[in-house]
Amino acid sequence: MTGRTAERTETLSPALPDDLEQAALDVLRRADAGGLKLATAESCTGGLLASLLTDIDGYGHVFERGFVTYGDRAKCDLLGLAQKQIDDCGAVSREVAVAMAEGAVQRSAAELAVAITGFAGPAGDGDEEGRVHLACARKGVPTVHREAHFGACGRGAIRLRAVRAALEMLQSALRV
């Protein structure tokens, strides 16, 4: 820690619920105390979680990097997923979320990563708006998956709920 502590984010504060800021601060403090670096791999949240984690002053050394992999090609290029896996399972699936989280750990200096992929807006035929798959990977620990069904509550609300779920997964992983 740099000796400075912050209780709120600088740039996103006006738009975020207080519980998200507190959860992000808790994650950063726990990771810092454990000497762990964090990474994110985000699709439907478009980097919102990475932005939140990097807006909290005094913990920049904890966040290693964020991968914004909105499209399938980005998931393959940046995180090492196989296009066949995306074609077979779908970009919004358990398998892809797990591969994204594990790819973020493998392709960074982070020991812990969370991945988010889902439908934040209206989905195509057979797809469910508000369905989000999340995964949390930590070196030496089995990767954890969570499937959420947030419903058709709007793109912004779904993204915020996905970020909240990702922070909860990180908090759990940091208790191990």
Contacts in CASP RR format, 6 or more apart in sequence:
PFRMAT RR
TARGET T0000
AUTHOR 0000-0000-0000
METHOD contacts of the structure
MODEL  1
MTGRTAERTETLSPALPDDLEQAALDVLRRADAGGLKLATAESCTGGLLA
SLLTDIDGYGHVFERGFVTYGDRAKCDLLGLAQKQIDDCGAVSREVAVAM
AEGAVQRSAAELAVAITGFAGPAGDGDEEGRVHLACARKGVPTVHREAHF
GACGRGAIRLRAVRAALEMLQSALRV
1 32 0 8 1.000
1 58 0 8 1.000
1 59 0 8 1.000
2 58 0 8 1.000
2 61 0 8 1.000
3 58 0 8 1.000
4 57 0 8 1.000
4 58 0 8 1.000
5 57 0 8 1.000
5 58 0 8 1.000
6 25 0 8 1.000
6 56 0 8 1.000
6 57 0 8 1.000
6 58 0 8 1.000
6 59 0 8 1.000
7 25 0 8 1.000
8 21 0 8 1.000
8 56 0 8 1.000
9 16 0 8 1.000
9 21 0 8 1.000
9 24 0 8 1.000
9 52 0 8 1.000
9 55 0 8 1.000
9 56 0 8 1.000
10 55 0 8 1.000
10 57 0 8 1.000
11 51 0 8 1.000
11 55 0 8 1.000
12 51 0 8 1.000
12 52 0 8 1.000
12 55 0 8 1.000
13 21 0 8 1.000
13 55 0 8 1.000
16 52 0 8 1.000
16 160 0 8 1.000
17 160 0 8 1.000
19 164 0 8 1.000
20 52 0 8 1.000
20 160 0 8 1.000
20 163 0 8 1.000
20 164 0 8 1.000
20 167 0 8 1.000
21 52 0 8 1.000
21 56 0 8 1.000
23 164 0 8 1.000
23 167 0 8 1.000
23 168 0 8 1.000
23 171 0 8 1.000
24 52 0 8 1.000
24 53 0 8 1.000
24 56 0 8 1.000
24 167 0 8 1.000
25 56 0 8 1.000
26 167 0 8 1.000
26 171 0 8 1.000
27 38 0 8 1.000
27 53 0 8 1.000
27 167 0 8 1.000
27 170 0 8 1.000
27 171 0 8 1.000
27 174 0 8 1.000
28 38 0 8 1.000
28 53 0 8 1.000
28 56 0 8 1.000
28 59 0 8 1.000
28 62 0 8 1.000
28 63 0 8 1.000
29 59 0 8 1.000
30 171 0 8 1.000
30 174 0 8 1.000
30 175 0 8 1.000
31 37 0 8 1.000
31 38 0 8 1.000
31 62 0 8 1.000
31 112 0 8 1.000
31 170 0 8 1.000
31 174 0 8 1.000
32 59 0 8 1.000
32 61 0 8 1.000
32 62 0 8 1.000
34 174 0 8 1.000
35 62 0 8 1.000
36 62 0 8 1.000
36 110 0 8 1.000
36 111 0 8 1.000
36 112 0 8 1.000
36 174 0 8 1.000
37 62 0 8 1.000
37 63 0 8 1.000
37 64 0 8 1.000
37 108 0 8 1.000
37 109 0 8 1.000
37 110 0 8 1.000
37 111 0 8 1.000
37 112 0 8 1.000
38 53 0 8 1.000
38 62 0 8 1.000
38 63 0 8 1.000
38 64 0 8 1.000
38 110 0 8 1.000
38 112 0 8 1.000
38 113 0 8 1.000
38 114 0 8 1.000
38 170 0 8 1.000
39 63 0 8 1.000
39 64 0 8 1.000
39 65 0 8 1.000
39 66 0 8 1.000
39 67 0 8 1.000
39 104 0 8 1.000
39 105 0 8 1.000
39 108 0 8 1.000
39 110 0 8 1.000
39 112 0 8 1.000
39 113 0 8 1.000
40 47 0 8 1.000
40 49 0 8 1.000
40 50 0 8 1.000
40 53 0 8 1.000
40 65 0 8 1.000
40 66 0 8 1.000
40 67 0 8 1.000
40 104 0 8 1.000
40 113 0 8 1.000
40 114 0 8 1.000
40 115 0 8 1.000
40 116 0 8 1.000
40 166 0 8 1.000
41 66 0 8 1.000
41 67 0 8 1.000
41 69 0 8 1.000
41 79 0 8 1.000
41 100 0 8 1.000
41 101 0 8 1.000
41 103 0 8 1.000
41 104 0 8 1.000
41 113 0 8 1.000
41 114 0 8 1.000
41 115 0 8 1.000
41 116 0 8 1.000
42 48 0 8 1.000
42 49 0 8 1.000
42 50 0 8 1.000
42 66 0 8 1.000
42 67 0 8 1.000
42 68 0 8 1.000
42 69 0 8 1.000
42 115 0 8 1.000
42 116 0 8 1.000
43 68 0 8 1.000
43 69 0 8 1.000
43 70 0 8 1.000
43 71 0 8 1.000
43 75 0 8 1.000
43 91 0 8 1.000
43 100 0 8 1.000
43 115 0 8 1.000
43 116 0 8 1.000
43 117 0 8 1.000
43 118 0 8 1.000
44 70 0 8 1.000
44 92 0 8 1.000
44 116 0 8 1.000
44 117 0 8 1.000
44 118 0 8 1.000
44 119 0 8 1.000
44 120 0 8 1.000
44 132 0 8 1.000
44 158 0 8 1.000
44 159 0 8 1.000
44 162 0 8 1.000
45 116 0 8 1.000
45 120 0 8 1.000
45 159 0 8 1.000
45 162 0 8 1.000
45 163 0 8 1.000
45 166 0 8 1.000
46 68 0 8 1.000
46 70 0 8 1.000
46 159 0 8 1.000
47 66 0 8 1.000
47 68 0 8 1.000
48 159 0 8 1.000
48 160 0 8 1.000
48 163 0 8 1.000
49 114 0 8 1.000
49 116 0 8 1.000
49 163 0 8 1.000
49 166 0 8 1.000
49 167 0 8 1.000
50 63 0 8 1.000
50 66 0 8 1.000
50 68 0 8 1.000
52 163 0 8 1.000
53 59 0 8 1.000
53 62 0 8 1.000
53 63 0 8 1.000
54 60 0 8 1.000
54 63 0 8 1.000
64 108 0 8 1.000
64 109 0 8 1.000
64 110 0 8 1.000
65 108 0 8 1.000
65 110 0 8 1.000
66 104 0 8 1.000
66 108 0 8 1.000
67 74 0 8 1.000
67 78 0 8 1.000
67 79 0 8 1.000
67 100 0 8 1.000
67 104 0 8 1.000
67 107 0 8 1.000
68 74 0 8 1.000
69 75 0 8 1.000
69 78 0 8 1.000
69 79 0 8 1.000
69 100 0 8 1.000
71 91 0 8 1.000
72 83 0 8 1.000
72 86 0 8 1.000
72 91 0 8 1.000
73 83 0 8 1.000
75 81 0 8 1.000
75 86 0 8 1.000
75 91 0 8 1.000
75 96 0 8 1.000
75 99 0 8 1.000
75 100 0 8 1.000
76 82 0 8 1.000
76 83 0 8 1.000
76 86 0 8 1.000
78 107 0 8 1.000
79 99 0 8 1.000
79 100 0 8 1.000
79 103 0 8 1.000
79 104 0 8 1.000
79 107 0 8 1.000
80 99 0 8 1.000
80 103 0 8 1.000
80 106 0 8 1.000
80 107 0 8 1.000
81 96 0 8 1.000
81 99 0 8 1.000
81 100 0 8 1.000
81 103 0 8 1.000
85 95 0 8 1.000
85 96 0 8 1.000
85 99 0 8 1.000
86 96 0 8 1.000
89 95 0 8 1.000
89 96 0 8 1.000
90 96 0 8 1.000
91 117 0 8 1.000
91 118 0 8 1.000
92 117 0 8 1.000
92 118 0 8 1.000
92 119 0 8 1.000
92 127 0 8 1.000
92 131 0 8 1.000
92 132 0 8 1.000
92 133 0 8 1.000
93 117 0 8 1.000
93 133 0 8 1.000
94 133 0 8 1.000
94 135 0 8 1.000
94 145 0 8 1.000
94 147 0 8 1.000
96 117 0 8 1.000
96 133 0 8 1.000
97 115 0 8 1.000
97 116 0 8 1.000
97 117 0 8 1.000
97 133 0 8 1.000
97 134 0 8 1.000
97 135 0 8 1.000
97 145 0 8 1.000
98 115 0 8 1.000
98 135 0 8 1.000
98 137 0 8 1.000
98 143 0 8 1.000
98 145 0 8 1.000
100 115 0 8 1.000
100 117 0 8 1.000
100 135 0 8 1.000
101 113 0 8 1.000
101 114 0 8 1.000
101 115 0 8 1.000
101 135 0 8 1.000
101 136 0 8 1.000
101 137 0 8 1.000
101 143 0 8 1.000
102 113 0 8 1.000
102 135 0 8 1.000
102 137 0 8 1.000
102 143 0 8 1.000
103 113 0 8 1.000
103 137 0 8 1.000
104 110 0 8 1.000
104 113 0 8 1.000
104 114 0 8 1.000
104 115 0 8 1.000
104 137 0 8 1.000
105 111 0 8 1.000
105 112 0 8 1.000
105 113 0 8 1.000
105 137 0 8 1.000
105 138 0 8 1.000
105 139 0 8 1.000
111 138 0 8 1.000
111 139 0 8 1.000
112 136 0 8 1.000
112 137 0 8 1.000
112 138 0 8 1.000
112 139 0 8 1.000
112 170 0 8 1.000
112 173 0 8 1.000
112 174 0 8 1.000
113 136 0 8 1.000
113 137 0 8 1.000
113 138 0 8 1.000
114 134 0 8 1.000
114 135 0 8 1.000
114 136 0 8 1.000
114 137 0 8 1.000
114 166 0 8 1.000
114 169 0 8 1.000
114 170 0 8 1.000
115 134 0 8 1.000
115 135 0 8 1.000
115 136 0 8 1.000
115 137 0 8 1.000
116 132 0 8 1.000
116 133 0 8 1.000
116 134 0 8 1.000
116 162 0 8 1.000
116 163 0 8 1.000
116 166 0 8 1.000
117 132 0 8 1.000
117 133 0 8 1.000
117 134 0 8 1.000
118 130 0 8 1.000
118 131 0 8 1.000
118 132 0 8 1.000
118 133 0 8 1.000
118 162 0 8 1.000
119 127 0 8 1.000
119 128 0 8 1.000
119 129 0 8 1.000
119 130 0 8 1.000
119 131 0 8 1.000
119 132 0 8 1.000
119 158 0 8 1.000
120 129 0 8 1.000
120 130 0 8 1.000
120 132 0 8 1.000
120 154 0 8 1.000
120 155 0 8 1.000
120 156 0 8 1.000
120 158 0 8 1.000
120 159 0 8 1.000
120 162 0 8 1.000
121 129 0 8 1.000
121 130 0 8 1.000
121 152 0 8 1.000
121 154 0 8 1.000
121 155 0 8 1.000
121 158 0 8 1.000
122 129 0 8 1.000
122 152 0 8 1.000
123 129 0 8 1.000
123 130 0 8 1.000
123 131 0 8 1.000
128 149 0 8 1.000
128 151 0 8 1.000
129 151 0 8 1.000
129 152 0 8 1.000
129 154 0 8 1.000
129 158 0 8 1.000
130 148 0 8 1.000
130 149 0 8 1.000
130 150 0 8 1.000
130 151 0 8 1.000
130 152 0 8 1.000
130 153 0 8 1.000
130 158 0 8 1.000
131 147 0 8 1.000
131 148 0 8 1.000
131 149 0 8 1.000
131 150 0 8 1.000
131 151 0 8 1.000
132 147 0 8 1.000
132 148 0 8 1.000
132 150 0 8 1.000
132 158 0 8 1.000
132 161 0 8 1.000
132 162 0 8 1.000
132 165 0 8 1.000
133 145 0 8 1.000
133 146 0 8 1.000
133 147 0 8 1.000
133 148 0 8 1.000
134 145 0 8 1.000
134 146 0 8 1.000
134 147 0 8 1.000
134 148 0 8 1.000
134 162 0 8 1.000
134 165 0 8 1.000
134 166 0 8 1.000
134 169 0 8 1.000
135 143 0 8 1.000
135 144 0 8 1.000
135 145 0 8 1.000
135 146 0 8 1.000
135 169 0 8 1.000
136 143 0 8 1.000
136 144 0 8 1.000
136 166 0 8 1.000
136 169 0 8 1.000
136 170 0 8 1.000
136 172 0 8 1.000
136 173 0 8 1.000
137 143 0 8 1.000
138 173 0 8 1.000
138 176 0 8 1.000
141 173 0 8 1.000
141 176 0 8 1.000
144 169 0 8 1.000
144 172 0 8 1.000
144 173 0 8 1.000
146 165 0 8 1.000
146 169 0 8 1.000
148 161 0 8 1.000
148 162 0 8 1.000
148 165 0 8 1.000
150 157 0 8 1.000
150 158 0 8 1.000
150 161 0 8 1.000
150 162 0 8 1.000
151 158 0 8 1.000
153 161 0 8 1.000
END
